[in-house]
Amino acid sequence: MDLWSRKDNVTYKRWTNHEVRSGVNLVGHSDEDQGTDNEICTIASAGVDSEGRRSATMSGLDQHEETFTVDEALEAIGFGKFQWKMSVVTGLSWVADAMEMMILSILAPQLHCEWKLPGYQVALITSVVFGGMGVGSPLWGNVSDTYGRKTGLTMCICWALIYGVLSSFAPVYGWLLFLRGLVGFGLGGAPQSVTLYSEFLPVKSRGTYIMLIAAFWAIGSVFEVLLALLIMPTLGWRWLLFFSSLPMAVFLCFCYWLPESARFHLLTGKTGKAMETLARIAKDNGKPMPKGKLVGNKQNERGRIKDLFTHQYRKTTLLLWFIWFANAFSYYGIVLLTTELFQAGQSCTAIQGAKMEPSCSLECRYLTSSDYKDLLWTTLAEFPGILVILLAIDRIGRKKSLALCFFMFSLCMLPLFACIGRLSVTICIFIARAFISGGFQVAFVYTPEVYPTETRALAMGTSSAISRVGALITPFVAQVMLRQSVSATLSFYLIFCLLGGVASLLLPIETLGRGLQESCLDQEAGQQTATTNQTNNTAHSSNQR
């Protein structure tokens, strides 16, 4: 230990060599103590101590050899033609996911009438999809952390396509439930498109351009409503299911172009392949590669669930899981409430014991063209929601943006407690959906930023799985409980969003301007850096006094 405790000249520089970093004995700290890549660390300058040993900067590496990390390479290459093409290809998987989700609010009332289904069976059609996603999400996340992001994403979309097409041929209710559950299992891996995409973005533009890919979700939702408006009155729901699967087929036609993540290659020890990928990005963007050697830490143990609950990440993981749960519960709740409240019209009755409450009379009724148009208007709310968050996410940060979305959603739910007209309902749902969809996209930005590469895909998968629990429950609230009490239904969404806003503010780490961590060693190095700097600054101040 005297190697580090001896009085020697000290220089200040950024960590740029992971090999040096990995040799340091570091002490874990809590989430609150974590530093960022922009902090300065201290290392002993090259020299010989009293026992003739060379200092840390000289151990195992030529001090004159230039090195760079993936983050530094991406910063030098910048955002350009390559990332634009990748936005479109990964965006196709997001379009497909959005269409499969949006179809649930259209399919439910149709089968309620056509197959004479009771309320709980209608809700099960939606819940079984989210149940499949809840099971599939962590499994696809583990596949992506173990075998690669591209591999996991391609496999899950292929799975969802096969069973999406087969579900359009379902002869009876039981077969439809089974096949839609398998579709949900495949769609559980769709969030890995964000994991893959985020790992090709430079720090400065990451928040903005992940929100760009979120626009594809909005496009998919709008396209599904337009498709339903054209197909449902003539061809019926089976053809709607079939055509809604086609974007997945288009994605699979282009996915061969997608490269594997350079960060993943580096973590698996394939430095040559990582360099090839970075060189390909530089060529497409017309920028030179940084000079020197690409460095990073090889990690054999990846995608372990216990790594999400280490001392550094435990609080972050638990809070983030609740945020994802509340987001999905509220987002899919407002999607389903849209068609339910439109079918209810402006009728309010008062029959709950001696207490007067608004209650919607929801009889079997097919969606009309007017319903589809209002559904289209509320779906278009996704675009202003993305625009608002684009303006906020890199100004006020990820945590405050999440909290803003939750609190604004809660505020927009309050007028729905009153017996208001159809236009007022449409406006409130429009604004509420704009903010909750924006909040969902902030969660997609924040989650891959806060975890290192070795657990990033698993973190996305498990967070997505927890969100599907919320999505699985919400049909029984939005489609079953609503028939008993409008006020109780709306209160559920109001309370969960208020709690979600508080949880967002309690998150210990703000990732704005923070580079993606390659491994837990990066995290620990950042923690050690912050502690060392604080100690040095305190000592320096004491000496001045």
C-alpha positions in Angstrom: 0.0 0.0 0.0 3.0 2.4 0.4 3.0 2.6 -3.4 -0.1 4.8 -3.1 0.6 6.4 0.3 4.1 7.8 -0.4 4.6 11.5 -0.9 5.2 12.0 -4.6 4.4 14.4 -7.3 0.8 14.2 -8.3 -0.7 15.0 -11.7 -4.3 15.2 -12.7 -5.7 13.6 -15.8 -8.8 11.7 -17.1 -8.8 7.9 -17.1 -8.1 6.8 -20.6 -6.6 3.4 -20.0 -8.8 0.7 -18.8 -5.9 -1.7 -18.3 -4.4 0.6 -15.7 -7.8 1.2 -14.1 -8.5 -2.5 -13.7 -5.4 -3.0 -11.6 -6.5 -0.6 -8.9 -8.1 -1.9 -5.7 -11.3 0.1 -5.5 -13.8 0.4 -2.8 -17.6 0.3 -3.6 -19.8 3.3 -2.8 -23.5 3.9 -2.9 -25.5 5.2 -5.8 -25.2 8.8 -4.5 -21.4 8.8 -4.6 -21.1 7.8 -8.2 -19.1 10.1 -10.4 -19.2 10.9 -14.1 -16.8 10.4 -17.0 -16.1 14.1 -17.0 -14.5 14.1 -13.5 -10.7 14.4 -13.1 -8.8 11.6 -11.4 -5.4 11.6 -9.6 -2.5 9.2 -10.3 1.1 9.2 -9.1 3.5 10.5 -11.7 6.0 8.2 -13.3 9.1 7.7 -11.1 10.8 5.3 -8.7 10.0 5.0 -5.1 12.4 4.3 -2.2 12.4 0.6 -2.9 13.0 1.0 -6.6 9.5 0.2 -7.8 8.0 2.0 -10.7 4.8 3.9 -10.2 1.3 2.9 -11.5 1.5 4.8 -14.7 4.3 2.6 -16.0 3.0 -0.8 -15.0 2.5 -3.0 -18.0 2.0 -0.2 -20.6 4.3 2.1 -22.6 3.5 5.5 -21.2 3.9 7.1 -24.6 1.3 4.8 -26.3 -1.9 6.5 -27.3 -5.1 4.9 -26.3 -8.8 5.6 -26.7 -12.1 4.2 -25.5 -15.3 3.5 -27.5 -16.9 6.7 -26.0 -13.9 8.8 -27.1 -14.1 7.2 -30.6 -17.8 8.0 -30.9 -17.3 11.5 -29.7 -14.6 12.0 -32.4 -16.6 10.4 -35.2 -19.8 12.2 -34.1 -23.4 11.7 -35.2 -23.8 11.3 -39.0 -25.0 9.2 -41.9 -24.4 5.9 -40.1 -26.6 6.8 -37.1 -29.3 8.2 -39.4 -29.5 4.8 -41.2 -29.5 3.0 -37.9 -32.3 5.2 -36.7 -34.5 4.0 -39.5 -33.7 0.3 -39.2 -34.1 0.1 -35.4 -37.1 2.4 -35.7 -38.8 -0.3 -37.9 -38.8 -2.6 -34.9 -40.3 0.2 -32.8 -43.1 0.8 -35.4 -43.9 -3.0 -35.3 -44.0 -3.0 -31.5 -46.3 0.1 -31.3 -48.7 -1.4 -33.8 -49.0 -4.6 -31.9 -49.7 -2.6 -28.7 -52.2 -0.2 -30.3 -54.2 -3.0 -31.9 -55.2 -4.1 -28.4 -57.5 -1.2 -27.8 -59.1 -1.8 -31.2 -59.4 -5.6 -31.0 -61.1 -5.7 -27.6 -64.4 -4.0 -28.3 -64.6 -5.8 -31.7 -64.3 -9.3 -30.1 -66.5 -8.2 -27.2 -69.4 -8.0 -29.6 -68.5 -10.5 -32.3 -67.7 -13.4 -29.9 -70.1 -12.3 -27.1 -67.2 -12.2 -24.6 -67.7 -11.1 -20.9 -65.6 -8.2 -19.6 -62.9 -10.3 -17.9 -62.3 -12.3 -21.1 -62.0 -9.1 -23.1 -59.4 -7.9 -20.6 -57.5 -11.2 -20.8 -56.9 -10.7 -24.5 -54.8 -7.6 -23.6 -53.3 -9.1 -20.4 -52.0 -12.3 -22.0 -49.9 -10.2 -24.4 -48.3 -8.3 -21.5 -47.9 -11.5 -19.6 -45.9 -12.9 -22.5 -43.8 -9.7 -22.7 -43.2 -9.9 -18.9 -41.8 -13.4 -19.3 -39.9 -12.7 -22.5 -38.2 -9.4 -21.6 -35.6 -10.6 -19.1 -34.9 -13.7 -21.2 -34.3 -11.6 -24.3 -32.2 -9.2 -22.2 -30.0 -12.1 -21.0 -29.6 -13.3 -24.6 -28.6 -9.8 -25.7 -26.0 -9.5 -22.9 -24.7 -13.0 -23.6 -24.8 -13.4 -27.4 -25.1 -9.8 -28.6 -27.7 -7.1 -29.0 -28.3 -7.7 -32.7 -28.8 -11.5 -32.1 -31.3 -10.9 -29.4 -33.3 -8.3 -31.4 -33.4 -10.3 -34.6 -34.5 -13.5 -32.8 -37.3 -11.8 -30.9 -38.8 -10.0 -33.9 -38.7 -13.2 -36.0 -40.6 -15.0 -33.2 -43.2 -12.2 -32.9 -43.7 -12.2 -36.7 -44.4 -15.9 -36.9 -47.0 -15.9 -34.1 -48.5 -12.6 -35.1 -49.4 -14.0 -38.5 -50.7 -17.2 -37.0 -52.9 -15.4 -34.5 -54.9 -13.9 -37.5 -56.0 -17.5 -38.2 -57.1 -18.3 -34.6 -60.4 -20.3 -34.8 -61.6 -19.8 -31.2 -61.0 -17.6 -28.2 -58.6 -20.1 -26.5 -56.3 -20.3 -29.5 -56.3 -16.5 -29.8 -55.2 -16.1 -26.2 -52.4 -18.7 -26.7 -51.0 -17.2 -29.9 -51.2 -13.6 -28.7 -49.3 -14.6 -25.6 -46.6 -16.0 -27.8 -46.6 -12.7 -29.8 -46.1 -10.9 -26.5 -43.2 -13.2 -25.5 -41.4 -12.1 -28.8 -42.2 -8.4 -28.3 -40.6 -8.6 -24.9 -37.3 -8.2 -26.7 -38.2 -5.2 -28.8 -36.7 -2.7 -26.2 -33.3 -4.1 -27.1 -33.4 -2.0 -30.2 -32.9 1.0 -27.9 -30.1 -0.8 -26.1 -28.3 -1.4 -29.5 -29.0 2.1 -30.8 -27.8 3.9 -27.6 -24.5 2.2 -27.8 -23.7 3.9 -31.1 -24.4 7.4 -30.0 -22.0 10.1 -28.7 -22.7 11.5 -25.3 -23.8 15.0 -26.4 -26.5 13.7 -28.7 -27.7 10.6 -26.9 -30.8 12.0 -25.2 -32.0 13.8 -28.3 -31.6 11.0 -30.7 -33.0 8.3 -28.5 -36.0 10.5 -28.4 -35.8 10.6 -32.2 -36.3 6.8 -32.3 -39.3 7.3 -30.0 -40.9 9.1 -32.9 -41.2 5.8 -34.7 -43.4 4.5 -31.8 -45.7 7.4 -32.4 -45.7 6.7 -36.2 -46.5 3.1 -35.5 -49.4 4.0 -33.2 -50.9 6.5 -35.7 -50.4 4.0 -38.6 -52.3 1.3 -36.7 -55.3 3.5 -36.2 -55.4 4.5 -39.9 -55.0 0.9 -40.9 -57.9 0.0 -38.6 -60.0 2.8 -40.0 -59.5 1.3 -43.5 -59.6 -2.4 -42.8 -62.0 -3.0 -39.9 -65.3 -1.9 -41.7 -64.6 -4.1 -44.7 -62.1 -6.9 -44.1 -62.4 -7.4 -40.3 -60.0 -7.9 -37.4 -58.2 -11.0 -38.8 -56.8 -9.0 -41.8 -55.9 -6.2 -39.4 -53.8 -8.6 -37.3 -52.1 -9.9 -40.5 -51.2 -6.5 -41.9 -50.1 -5.3 -38.5 -47.4 -7.9 -38.6 -45.8 -6.7 -41.8 -43.5 -4.1 -40.3 -41.7 -6.9 -38.5 -41.1 -8.6 -41.9 -39.7 -5.3 -43.3 -37.4 -5.0 -40.3 -36.1 -8.6 -40.8 -35.3 -7.8 -44.5 -33.0 -4.9 -43.4 -31.6 -6.2 -40.1 -28.6 -7.9 -41.9 -27.2 -4.3 -42.3 -27.2 -3.8 -38.5 -23.7 -4.1 -36.9 -23.1 -5.7 -33.5 -22.4 -3.2 -30.8 -18.7 -2.2 -30.6 -19.1 -2.0 -26.8 -20.3 -5.6 -26.7 -17.4 -6.8 -28.8 -15.0 -5.0 -26.6 -16.5 -6.5 -23.4 -16.3 -10.0 -25.0 -12.6 -9.5 -25.8 -13.1 -9.1 -29.6 -11.2 -5.8 -29.9 -10.5 -6.4 -33.7 -14.3 -6.6 -34.4 -14.9 -3.6 -32.3 -12.3 -1.6 -34.3 -13.9 -2.8 -37.6 -17.3 -1.5 -36.4 -15.9 1.8 -35.4 -14.0 2.1 -38.7 -17.3 1.4 -40.5 -19.0 4.2 -38.6 -16.1 6.6 -39.3 -16.2 5.8 -43.0 -20.0 6.3 -43.3 -19.8 9.6 -41.4 -16.7 10.8 -43.3 -14.6 11.3 -40.2 -11.2 10.0 -39.2 -10.7 7.4 -36.5 -8.8 8.4 -33.4 -5.2 7.5 -33.4 -3.9 4.8 -31.0 -5.1 1.6 -29.4 -8.7 0.8 -28.5 -8.8 -0.2 -24.8 -11.5 -1.7 -22.6 -12.1 -4.4 -20.0 -13.0 -7.9 -21.0 -15.9 -9.3 -18.9 -16.7 -13.0 -19.0 -19.6 -12.8 -16.6 -22.4 -10.8 -18.2 -26.1 -10.5 -17.8 -26.3 -11.6 -14.1 -29.5 -10.5 -12.3 -27.5 -10.1 -9.0 -25.4 -7.4 -10.6 -28.5 -5.2 -10.6 -28.6 -5.4 -6.8 -25.0 -4.6 -5.9 -24.4 -1.8 -3.5 -24.0 0.7 -6.3 -27.3 -0.1 -8.1 -29.8 -1.5 -5.6 -31.6 1.8 -4.9 -31.6 2.8 -8.6 -32.9 -0.6 -9.7 -35.8 -0.7 -7.3 -36.9 2.9 -8.0 -36.5 2.4 -11.7 -38.6 -0.7 -11.6 -41.5 1.2 -9.9 -41.2 4.0 -12.4 -41.4 1.6 -15.4 -44.4 -0.1 -13.7 -46.3 3.2 -13.1 -45.4 4.4 -16.6 -46.8 1.3 -18.4 -49.8 1.0 -16.1 -50.7 4.6 -16.9 -49.8 4.7 -20.6 -51.7 1.5 -21.6 -54.4 2.5 -19.2 -55.0 5.8 -21.1 -54.9 4.0 -24.4 -57.6 1.5 -23.3 -59.6 4.2 -21.5 -59.8 6.2 -24.7 -62.1 3.7 -26.5 -64.0 2.8 -23.3 -64.8 6.4 -22.5 -65.7 7.2 -26.2 -68.1 4.3 -26.2 -69.6 5.6 -23.0 -70.4 8.9 -24.6 -71.7 11.6 -22.3 -74.1 9.4 -20.3 -73.7 9.6 -16.5 -75.9 7.8 -14.1 -76.0 7.8 -10.3 -76.6 4.5 -8.7 -74.0 3.5 -6.1 -75.9 3.1 -2.9 -76.7 6.5 -1.5 -73.6 8.0 -3.0 -73.8 9.8 -6.4 -71.0 8.8 -8.7 -70.5 9.1 -12.5 -70.8 5.7 -14.1 -70.6 4.9 -17.8 -73.1 2.6 -19.4 -70.9 0.4 -21.5 -73.0 -1.9 -23.7 -71.7 -3.9 -26.6 -71.1 -1.5 -29.4 -68.8 -1.7 -32.4 -66.3 1.2 -32.9 -67.6 3.7 -35.4 -65.7 5.9 -37.8 -66.2 8.8 -35.3 -64.5 6.6 -32.6 -61.6 5.9 -34.8 -61.1 9.6 -35.7 -61.1 10.6 -32.0 -58.7 7.7 -31.3 -56.5 9.1 -34.1 -56.5 12.5 -32.5 -55.5 11.2 -29.1 -52.8 9.0 -30.7 -51.4 12.1 -32.4 -50.7 13.4 -28.9 -47.5 11.2 -29.0 -45.8 13.7 -31.2 -46.2 16.9 -29.1 -45.3 14.7 -26.1 -42.0 13.8 -27.7 -41.4 17.4 -28.7 -41.9 18.7 -25.1 -39.5 16.1 -23.8 -36.9 16.8 -26.5 -36.8 20.4 -25.2 -36.6 19.3 -21.6 -34.5 16.2 -21.4 -31.1 17.9 -22.1 -32.0 21.1 -20.2 -33.5 20.0 -16.9 -32.2 16.5 -16.9 -33.6 13.0 -17.0 -35.0 12.8 -13.5 -36.9 16.1 -13.6 -38.2 15.3 -17.1 -39.7 12.0 -15.7 -41.2 13.7 -12.7 -42.7 16.5 -15.0 -44.4 13.9 -17.2 -45.9 12.0 -14.2 -47.2 15.1 -12.5 -48.7 16.6 -15.7 -50.5 13.3 -16.4 -52.0 13.4 -12.9 -53.2 16.9 -13.4 -54.9 16.0 -16.7 -56.8 13.2 -15.0 -58.6 15.4 -12.6 -61.2 16.8 -15.0 -62.2 13.3 -16.0 -63.7 12.8 -12.5 -66.5 15.2 -13.5 -69.2 14.3 -16.0 -67.7 16.3 -19.0 -68.6 16.2 -22.7 -66.8 14.2 -25.4 -64.7 17.1 -26.6 -63.4 17.8 -23.1 -62.6 14.1 -22.6 -60.7 14.1 -25.9 -58.7 17.2 -24.9 -57.8 15.8 -21.4 -56.8 12.4 -22.8 -54.8 14.1 -25.6 -52.7 16.1 -23.1 -52.4 13.2 -20.6 -51.2 10.8 -23.3 -48.7 13.3 -24.6 -47.0 13.5 -21.2 -47.1 9.9 -20.2 -45.8 8.8 -23.6 -43.0 11.3 -23.2 -42.2 10.0 -19.8 -42.1 6.4 -21.1 -39.4 7.6 -23.7 -37.4 9.3 -21.0 -37.3 5.9 -19.1 -35.9 4.4 -22.3 -33.2 7.1 -22.4 -32.3 6.9 -18.7 -32.1 3.1 -18.2 -29.3 2.2 -20.7 -27.4 5.3 -19.5 -27.3 4.4 -15.9 -26.1 0.7 -16.2 -22.8 -0.6 -17.6 -22.5 -2.6 -20.8 -22.2 -5.9 -19.0 -25.8 -5.6 -17.6 -27.3 -2.9 -19.8 -29.5 -5.2 -21.9 -30.6 -7.2 -18.8 -31.5 -4.0 -17.0 -33.6 -3.0 -20.0 -35.2 -6.4 -20.1 -36.0 -6.6 -16.4 -37.4 -3.0 -16.4 -39.5 -3.8 -19.4 -40.7 -7.0 -17.7 -41.8 -5.0 -14.6 -43.6 -2.5 -16.8 -45.5 -5.4 -18.4 -46.8 -6.3 -15.0 -48.4 -2.9 -14.8 -49.6 -3.3 -18.4 -51.1 -6.7 -17.5 -53.1 -5.3 -14.6 -54.3 -2.2 -16.4 -57.0 -3.9 -18.6 -58.8 -5.1 -15.5 -58.8 -1.5 -14.2 -59.6 0.3 -17.5 -62.0 -2.2 -18.9 -63.5 -4.0 -15.9 -63.4 -1.7 -12.9 -64.5 1.2 -15.1 -67.9 -0.4 -15.5 -68.3 -0.4 -11.7 -66.9 3.0 -10.8 -65.3 5.7 -13.0 -64.0 7.6 -9.9 -62.2 4.5 -8.4 -60.7 3.7 -11.8 -59.3 7.2 -12.4 -58.0 7.3 -8.7 -55.8 4.3 -9.4 -54.1 6.1 -12.3 -53.8 9.4 -10.4 -52.2 7.8 -7.3 -49.7 5.7 -9.2 -48.5 8.7 -11.3 -48.1 10.9 -8.3 -45.9 8.1 -6.7 -44.1 7.7 -10.0 -43.2 11.4 -10.0 -41.8 11.2 -6.4 -39.8 8.1 -7.3 -38.3 9.9 -10.3 -37.0 12.7 -8.1 -35.6 10.2 -5.6 -33.4 8.5 -8.3 -29.8 8.8 -7.0 -28.0 9.3 -10.3 -28.6 12.0 -13.0 -27.2 10.8 -16.3 -27.3 14.0 -18.2 -23.9 14.5 -19.9 -22.6 11.2 -18.5 -20.8 8.7 -20.8 -22.0 5.1 -21.0 -20.1 2.9 -18.6 -18.4 -0.1 -20.2 -18.2 -2.2 -17.0 -18.5 -1.9 -13.2 -14.8 -1.1 -13.1 -15.6 2.2 -14.8 -18.2 2.9 -12.2 -15.8 2.1 -9.4 -13.1 4.1 -10.9 -15.4 7.1 -11.1 -16.3 6.6 -7.4 -12.6 6.3 -6.4 -11.8 9.4 -8.4 -14.5 11.5 -6.7 -13.3 10.3 -3.3 -9.6 10.9 -4.1 -10.3 14.4 -5.4 -12.4 15.3 -2.4 -9.6 14.1 0.0 -7.0 16.1 -2.0 -9.1 19.2 -2.1 -9.7 19.0 1.7 -6.0 18.5 2.4 -5.1 21.4 0.1 -7.6 23.7 1.8 -6.2 22.7 5.3 -2.7 23.5 4.2 -3.7 26.9 2.9 -5.2 27.8 6.3 
